[in-house]
Amino acid sequence: MVEWASLVLKSIYYYGHLIGVSNFDFDWKTGRAYTSKMSTFYAIFVGLMFPTLLVFHWYGRTQFKVIFGNVNMLHEYVMVLMSGLRISAGLITLLSQWLMRRQVMQLSRSLFRLYLERPEVKRMCRRGILTKFCIAIATDCIQVWISLDALDSNVDLSMLFGQFLVYSMTSILNLAVTQHSFVMLFIRARYLLLNRELREVIDEAHGLSHRPPRRGVFICRCCSLADRVEAIASLQGKLQSMVQHIRDLYAIQGLLVFSGYYLSTVGTGYLGYTIVKLGLKDLGMSYRRLALIVCWCFFYYLDAFLNLFVTFYVLDEHQKTIVLMEKRTLFAAGLDVRLEEAFESLQLQLIRNPLKLTVMKVFPISRSSTTAMFGSILSNCLFLIQYDMEYF
């Protein structure tokens, strides 16, 4: 039987090498991450090729009216800004992969060691991996289709080459986002197993605390539970450290992705207003192209919400760990001192090191901050519409 999750992970690994994002090799059997001349030189070649081609082509010459019809100057400025951000994000992602090469290799080793401890995490992540992969493929394919549909009646090698460069830069950033999403999926699954084991330990300790102690058996069971609590505390510390390490590794990409979603949403809202105001005929857009743009928006934002909610789920699992530890107050007095100390140590660890995720240590990642961002997006959409109504 084909293991689709493993096949997807390996295909993404080799695709990362193809576009220059991955600059080291990984042994899938042993978990060994290492450098080789071939992967290093090829990644250097790709990393130098894209900036050279961009400078040579000077993408700013491309006319956005080919894709979006007879748009006004304001909308063209918005699209130029969005494309410029995508190009910059792709180039910065390539550069950051070199700056963080050793850290990414170490992260790969750590993830593989955690996987060997509990191989069932791959089964738990299978649906998330396949869903994310299919949505990402659909988004990229529709984006290419939109470009080809726009160029169908305006075949120009320069424009075609420019679209290829923008798509390549977008793919580089998308792959980095996909890798981040898969890592967070894995950590969430590991947190689920941790909370499941912690719940079992707490239930057993709760029952033990309300039973008449039998000296020998009681001490043995308390020591066994204390060992399990200490192992849980060690794993929780590793997972939280890994999440914070990932936050730092993908800090720049996170800011660029955040900005990209923000500008894309504002631009999409303004495009919708323009279509309602002028109509498809005046914009020079066909119904087929409009349908493609709507489909692309659907998959693009579905992918964005998947990435966002994976992060939320990790934060939720961490919060569940804290809530589970609050059940200690239900224990009766009389548990072994070592078991009590193990629980106290874990609780102090959670209190001293709260899990907070931010973008570049500036923008917090939470449901409330996401709601505030939607309000800001709506305000900027209205501002663009008012500006259009006044000057165009």
Stockholm file with secondary structure:
# STOCKHOLM 1.0

chainA/1-392         MVEWASLVLKSIYYYGHLIGVSNFDFDWKTGRAYTSKMSTFYAIFVGLMFPTLLVFHWYGRTQFKVIFGNVNMLHEYVMVLMSGLRISAGLITLLSQWLMRRQVMQLSRSLFRLYLERPEVKRMCRRGILTKFCIAIATDCIQVWISLDALDSNVDLSMLFGQFLVYSMTSILNLAVTQHSFVMLFIRARYLLLNRELREVIDEAHGLSHRPPRRGVFICRCCSLADRVEAIASLQGKLQSMVQHIRDLYAIQGLLVFSGYYLSTVGTGYLGYTIVKLGLKDLGMSYRRLALIVCWCFFYYLDAFLNLFVTFYVLDEHQKTIVLMEKRTLFAAGLDVRLEEAFESLQLQLIRNPLKLTVMKVFPISRSSTTAMFGSILSNCLFLIQYDMEYF
#=GR chainA/1-392 SS CCCHHHHHHHHHHHHHHHTTCCCSEECTTTCCEECCHHHHHHHHHHHHHHHHHHHHHTGGGSCTHHHHCSCCHHHHHHHHHHHHHHHHHHHHHHHHHHHTHHHHHHHHHHHHHHHHHCTHHHHHHHHHHHHHHHHHHHHHHHHHHHHHHHHTTSCCHHHHHHHHHHHHHHHHHHHHHHHHHHHHHHHHHHHHHHHHHHHHHHHHHHHHHTSCCCHHHHHHHHHHHHHHHHHHHHHHHHHHHHHHHHHHHTHHHHHHHHHHHHHHHHHHHHHHHHHHHHHHHHHTCCHHHHHHHHHHHHHHHHHHHHHHHHHHHHHHHHHHHHHHHGGGGGCCSCCCHHHHHHHHHHHHHHHHSCCCCEETTTEECSHHHHHHHHHHHHHHHHHHHHHHHHHC
#=GC SS_cons         CCCHHHHHHHHHHHHHHHTTCCCSEECTTTCCEECCHHHHHHHHHHHHHHHHHHHHHTGGGSCTHHHHCSCCHHHHHHHHHHHHHHHHHHHHHHHHHHHTHHHHHHHHHHHHHHHHHCTHHHHHHHHHHHHHHHHHHHHHHHHHHHHHHHHTTSCCHHHHHHHHHHHHHHHHHHHHHHHHHHHHHHHHHHHHHHHHHHHHHHHHHHHHHTSCCCHHHHHHHHHHHHHHHHHHHHHHHHHHHHHHHHHHHTHHHHHHHHHHHHHHHHHHHHHHHHHHHHHHHHHTCCHHHHHHHHHHHHHHHHHHHHHHHHHHHHHHHHHHHHHHHGGGGGCCSCCCHHHHHHHHHHHHHHHHSCCCCEETTTEECSHHHHHHHHHHHHHHHHHHHHHHHHHC
//
